[in-house]
Amino acid sequence: MQSTNVLIIGGGPAGYVAAIRSAQAGIATVLVEREKAGGTCLNIGCIPSKALIHAADEFHKRIESGSLANLGIVASPPELNLARLNEWKSGVVGRLTGGVYALLKQAGVRVIHGKARVLDGKTVEVEDVEGQTGKRQRLVCQHLVLATGSEPAELPMLPFGGKVMSSTQALNLETIPKTMAVIGGGYIGLELGTTYAKLGTQVTLIEAREHVLPGWDPELSKPVQKRLRELGVELLLNTRVESGDAVTGELKLKSTDDGERTLQVESVLVAVGRRPRSRDAGIEGLLLDMDGPFIRVDEQGRTSMRQVWAIGDITGEPMLAHRAMAQAEVVAAAIAGQRRRFEPAAIPAVCYCDPEVVLSGLTPSEAKSQYGDVVTASYTFSHNGRALTLDAAEGFVRVVAKRDDHRILGWQAVGPNVSELAAVFTHSIEMCARLEDVAATVHAHPTLSEVLQEAALKALGTPLHG
Ligand SMILES: Cc1cc2nc3c(=O)[nH]c(=O)nc-3n(C[C@H](O)[C@H](O)[C@H](O)COP(=O)(O)OP(=O)(O)OC[C@H]3O[C@@H](n4cnc5c(N)ncnc54)[C@H](O)[C@@H]3O)c2cc1C
C-alpha cells in the first residue's frame, strides 16, 4: 500500500488547481484522474464549446444576408469542412490539456491515470484504466480531496442514446443535423443551440419557463430571444417535453400557451442541467453531510469528516470552472496551514450566446431584498461609439448600487463581447468601489467599457451622453 499526504480525486479545474498548489507548497500530492486532466471544462465543456461558437460566428457572418454587405464587403458563400473544424477544436483542447499535464509535472504532482473508489476517509482504491487491465492499487492519505465534478442530467422519459444526445456528443458531431430540438434554454442549451443554428441547422429551442436563461435577469434575455428568432430558431417557451422516441426523433410537447403538438427532428440535445457526482466513486459511503445533491462544505472546503475536503461542481452552485479553481486554491492553502477562506463578494457568470450575457454580483431584485433602498441605471450600446463601429449596438449595461453610500453591488450586461467586462465588473465589487469611483475613472475611448462609466454617471443623476 502506497501513501501520500494529499490525494485528490478528479483532475478538472478544481482537482488540477488544488494539486498544483498543494505540490507547490511542498506537500506530497497524488492526483487520480480516470479520463483526461482538465476535466469537463477543457475536454467536453467550456473550451470546445467556445471554439465551436467562434467558428459558427465566423461562418455565419459570411452567410447572413446583409451582415457583411452593410460594411461594403461582398463575400462568397462559405463552405463548412466539419472534419477540419473538429480537428482545430481538438487541437485547442489538446494544447490546453497538455499544458495542464506539464504544470502538474513541473509542480511535482504524481498523476495516476485510473478510476478511484473511496474505501474510507483515508484510503482509496484505484483501478487501472490505461491498459484496461483492471489492476487495482490502494493508496492511503492524510488529506482526501474530492473533486469528481458533474455530468449532464438526463430526462427520465428521454435517456441519452439514439437521436438523444448530451452536450458531450453535441460538441463532437460528424455531420451538421438538418433539424435539432434543444431541450433547455439554460446557458449550455443556448450556446449550443445558437451554434448549430449558425452552422445551418433548423433549431427548435424548448424551454419550460417563460424566457430563456431562466433564473437570470429576464431583461437580459430579451435581446437574446430577438436574435434567436432572427437566426431562424423556433423558440417554444412555456413548453415541456411530455415524451419522446429516441429512435424516430419524435417529441410530444405540451405548452401552457398553445396546447399539445408533435415535433419530428433529426437530433435532440437534452440540456436540462448537470448532476453533481457527489455520491459516485464510493463517496456515498463516507456519509458526509449534504446540501441536497451537493456535498456540504465550510468556507475552507472542509466536509463534515475531518481531513476530507470537497471542491468544484460537487459542492454546489454556481457550477462553473472559475468557482472551482478559486475554491481549489483555498483548499490547498488550508491544507498547507494557511488561514484562507472562500468568500468571494461576486462570482461572475457568462453566457456566450448572441449577444453575450454577463452577470456579476446582485441583480436589482436581489439587491433590494438584501439592502432595501438601491439605485440602478442602465446605458445602451446603441449610444456607444465602439459598439457602432463594430456594427453590434444591441444590448445594455446595468449597474446596481446602495443608495446611501453608492457602493456597487452588481452589474448585468447583454451585448457585444460583454464577457470581457466580467473582470472589471467583479473587480469593482470586490474592491468595494462606489459609483463615483467608476464615474471618475478615465476610460479609454472608443471602448465598449465606456458604457460602464455612462451607467455609473446615470446612476449618480449626472448622465453625460444621454
Ligand atoms: C458544454 C459545457 C460548457 C461549459 N461552459 C462553461 C463556461 O463557459 N464557463 C464555466 O465557468 N463553466 C462552464 N462549464 C462548466 C464547467 O465545465 C464546470 O463547472 C467545471 O468543469 C467543474 O470543474 P470540476 O473540477 O468541479 O469538475 P469536472 O471538470 O467535471 O472534473 C471532474 C473530473 O473528475 C474525474 N472523475 C470523476 N470521477 C472519478 C473517479 N472515480 N476517479 C477518477 N477521476 C474521476 C472526471 O473524469 C473529471 O475529469 C461548462 C460545462 C459544459 C458541459
The ligand as an SDF file (V2000), in Angstrom:
LIG
                    3D

 53 58  0  0  0  0  0  0  0  0999 V2000
  -20.9200   22.3530  -22.5880 C   0  0  0  0  0  0  0  0  0  0  0  0
  -20.3980   22.9860  -21.3270 C   0  0  0  0  0  0  0  0  0  0  0  0
  -19.9590   24.3040  -21.3520 C   0  0  0  0  0  0  0  0  0  0  0  0
  -19.4700   24.8880  -20.2050 C   0  0  0  0  0  0  0  0  0  0  0  0
  -19.0540   26.1870  -20.2760 N   0  0  0  0  0  0  0  0  0  0  0  0
  -18.5730   26.7920  -19.1730 C   0  0  0  0  0  0  0  0  0  0  0  0
  -18.0900   28.1280  -19.2410 C   0  0  0  0  0  0  0  0  0  0  0  0
  -18.1070   28.7650  -20.2910 O   0  0  0  0  0  0  0  0  0  0  0  0
  -17.5900   28.6720  -18.1120 N   0  0  0  0  0  0  0  0  0  0  0  0
  -17.5510   27.9900  -16.9270 C   0  0  0  0  0  0  0  0  0  0  0  0
  -17.0830   28.5420  -15.9290 O   0  0  0  0  0  0  0  0  0  0  0  0
  -18.0080   26.7240  -16.8320 N   0  0  0  0  0  0  0  0  0  0  0  0
  -18.5130   26.1160  -17.9280 C   0  0  0  0  0  0  0  0  0  0  0  0
  -18.9380   24.8180  -17.8450 N   0  0  0  0  0  0  0  0  0  0  0  0
  -18.9280   24.1550  -16.5180 C   0  0  0  0  0  0  0  0  0  0  0  0
  -17.5260   23.6880  -16.1570 C   0  0  0  0  0  0  0  0  0  0  0  0
  -17.0650   22.8030  -17.1430 O   0  0  0  0  0  0  0  0  0  0  0  0
  -17.5510   23.0120  -14.7880 C   0  0  0  0  0  0  0  0  0  0  0  0
  -18.1120   23.8950  -13.8420 O   0  0  0  0  0  0  0  0  0  0  0  0
  -16.1550   22.6500  -14.3280 C   0  0  0  0  0  0  0  0  0  0  0  0
  -15.5340   21.7750  -15.2400 O   0  0  0  0  0  0  0  0  0  0  0  0
  -16.2170   21.9920  -12.9420 C   0  0  0  0  0  0  0  0  0  0  0  0
  -14.9510   21.5990  -12.5390 O   0  0  0  0  0  0  0  0  0  0  0  0
  -14.7400   20.3720  -11.5430 P   0  0  0  0  0  0  0  0  0  0  0  0
  -13.2630   20.2180  -11.4120 O   0  0  0  0  0  0  0  0  0  0  0  0
  -15.5620   20.5420  -10.3420 O   0  0  0  0  0  0  0  0  0  0  0  0
  -15.3550   19.1050  -12.2920 O   0  0  0  0  0  0  0  0  0  0  0  0
  -15.0430   18.4460  -13.7080 P   0  0  0  0  0  0  0  0  0  0  0  0
  -14.4770   19.4170  -14.6470 O   0  0  0  0  0  0  0  0  0  0  0  0
  -16.3030   17.7430  -14.0830 O   0  0  0  0  0  0  0  0  0  0  0  0
  -13.8990   17.3980  -13.3900 O   0  0  0  0  0  0  0  0  0  0  0  0
  -14.0960   16.2610  -12.6250 C   0  0  0  0  0  0  0  0  0  0  0  0
  -13.0960   15.2280  -13.0460 C   0  0  0  0  0  0  0  0  0  0  0  0
  -13.1860   14.1320  -12.1430 O   0  0  0  0  0  0  0  0  0  0  0  0
  -12.9460   12.9320  -12.8630 C   0  0  0  0  0  0  0  0  0  0  0  0
  -13.5030   11.8340  -12.0910 N   0  0  0  0  0  0  0  0  0  0  0  0
  -14.7960   11.6470  -11.7150 C   0  0  0  0  0  0  0  0  0  0  0  0
  -14.9200   10.5060  -11.0090 N   0  0  0  0  0  0  0  0  0  0  0  0
  -13.6790    9.9540  -10.9320 C   0  0  0  0  0  0  0  0  0  0  0  0
  -13.1680    8.7820  -10.3430 C   0  0  0  0  0  0  0  0  0  0  0  0
  -13.9480    7.9270   -9.6980 N   0  0  0  0  0  0  0  0  0  0  0  0
  -11.8530    8.5310  -10.4680 N   0  0  0  0  0  0  0  0  0  0  0  0
  -11.0320    9.3800  -11.1230 C   0  0  0  0  0  0  0  0  0  0  0  0
  -11.4710   10.5050  -11.7070 N   0  0  0  0  0  0  0  0  0  0  0  0
  -12.7730   10.7930  -11.6070 C   0  0  0  0  0  0  0  0  0  0  0  0
  -13.6740   13.1770  -14.1830 C   0  0  0  0  0  0  0  0  0  0  0  0
  -13.1740   12.3420  -15.2020 O   0  0  0  0  0  0  0  0  0  0  0  0
  -13.3540   14.6440  -14.4330 C   0  0  0  0  0  0  0  0  0  0  0  0
  -12.1990   14.8050  -15.2240 O   0  0  0  0  0  0  0  0  0  0  0  0
  -19.4110   24.1650  -18.9860 C   0  0  0  0  0  0  0  0  0  0  0  0
  -19.8420   22.8390  -18.9500 C   0  0  0  0  0  0  0  0  0  0  0  0
  -20.3280   22.2540  -20.1040 C   0  0  0  0  0  0  0  0  0  0  0  0
  -20.7750   20.8270  -20.0560 C   0  0  0  0  0  0  0  0  0  0  0  0
  1  2  1  0
  2  3  1  0
  2 52  2  0
  3  4  2  0
  4  5  1  0
  4 50  1  0
  5  6  2  0
  6  7  1  0
  6 13  1  0
  7  8  2  0
  7  9  1  0
  9 10  1  0
 10 11  2  0
 10 12  1  0
 12 13  2  0
 13 14  1  0
 14 15  1  0
 14 50  1  0
 15 16  1  0
 16 17  1  0
 16 18  1  0
 18 19  1  0
 18 20  1  0
 20 21  1  0
 20 22  1  0
 22 23  1  0
 23 24  1  0
 24 25  2  0
 24 26  1  0
 24 27  1  0
 27 28  1  0
 28 29  2  0
 28 30  1  0
 28 31  1  0
 31 32  1  0
 32 33  1  0
 33 34  1  0
 33 48  1  0
 34 35  1  0
 35 36  1  0
 35 46  1  0
 36 37  1  0
 36 45  1  0
 37 38  2  0
 38 39  1  0
 39 40  1  0
 39 45  2  0
 40 41  1  0
 40 42  2  0
 42 43  1  0
 43 44  2  0
 44 45  1  0
 46 47  1  0
 46 48  1  0
 48 49  1  0
 50 51  2  0
 51 52  1  0
 52 53  1  0
M  END
$$$$
